[in-house]
Amino acid sequence: MPKIAEIHTYPFHLPMKGALSWGKASRLDQLEHVLVRLVTDTGHIGWAEAPPRPTIYGETTASIQTIIQQHLAPRLIGLPIDDIETVNREMDVIANNHTAKGAIDICLHEVTAATQGQTLLDYLNPAQRQIKVSYILGISDEATMLAEAKTVYDQGVRVLKVKVGRNFSDDVRRVRRLQSEFAGSGLSLYADANEGLLPETAPAQLRQLADLGLLYVEEPLPVELIPERSQLRAANLLPIIADDSTFSPRDLRREMRFDTFDILNIKTARTGYTHSRQMLQAARDHGKGVMVGSQASSALGTIRAALFSGLPGIDHPSELSFFLKLEDDIVTQPIKIVDGYIDLASLTDIKIDEDQLRKHGSPITA
């Protein structure tokens, strides 16, 4: 069986068409991510994208490169690629560093597929091949928001995730304006509060969002308020999505114990495929819905998340359109969205463009 021979990291940055603002003060102006490449002793190669989020996970481009090169790679080189359990056990000795470890795990799946003469799509063999996507609409002034919504609608998006929580009355006004502008278009909306609401006002606010016809709301309350979040879900005002509260399978076990959510947002960039599968199965066993988030990924990370999104039990629109916010990318061709869906078969020919990677970051070295 082939063994892990090399693990390389390539930082890159991509300009965005406009900033993404969320939560109380968070803002993303450009992507500064890390491309991870795993090579076996038989020459098979796997690629993945690690997206640092200093304000969420504490990872940076520098820390991802350091933790992989100085800590994870020395533990993994020489291990057989089919022993995924041992690989993940060795990685989990290192605390946190979610997206660094997630990227390596995804790389491992791709090289395993390659050694069997398969694409990653063939190897994962998702039941659904047409994946409904959603788009993250950040907090901005009304004119900017409407212009962005119209642009992505014209590019095929039919579900928008609207960031709320800084000023709820303004948020409601923006939602109503969106609904007015897109009346009869088939556009659906849901909200992401990024833990920005308060326990005493959240019930009334969720009722208002439900009355407006929103599909669900993501993380309305601060993660540490476990009893309050459990009570809010029990009120059945609007389906609640878990994201910040479920970084890992361990987090998920806690949240299911206290029954704090209705829908799990799995982000393969932070849990790889191995832990993501575990979380998917656990959520299904507890009767929870599932969606997939792309963690503000470029096209490569989006493709990796999209392939996972077709697995059984993932039954809500997945966040697979962040690449539309980018001015440029590091792949050979763009991802296409048609009438709200991505066709997974269309992703298999999209590869890393070495010239584009060199332009936006680092040359690929041997």
Buried (B, 14 or more C-beta within 10 A) or exposed (E): EBBBBEBBBBBBEBEBEEBBBBBEEBEBEEBBBBBBBBBBBEEBBBBBBBBBBEEBBEBBBEBBBBBBEEBBBEBBBEBBBBBBEEBBEBBEEBEEBBBBBBBBBBBBBBBBBBBEEBBBBEBBEBEBEEBBBBBBBBBBEEEBBBEBBEBBBEBBBBBBBBBBBBEBEEBBEBBEBBBEBBEEEEBBBBBBBBBBBBBEEBBEBBEBBBEBEBBBBBBBBBBEBBEBBBBBBEEEBBBBBBBBBBBBBEBBEEBBEBEBBBBBBBBBBBBBBBBBBBBBBBBBEBEBBBBBBBBBBBBBBBBBBBBBBBBEBBEBBBBBBBBBBBEEBBBBEEBEBEEBBBBBEBBEEBEBBEEBBBEBBBEEEE
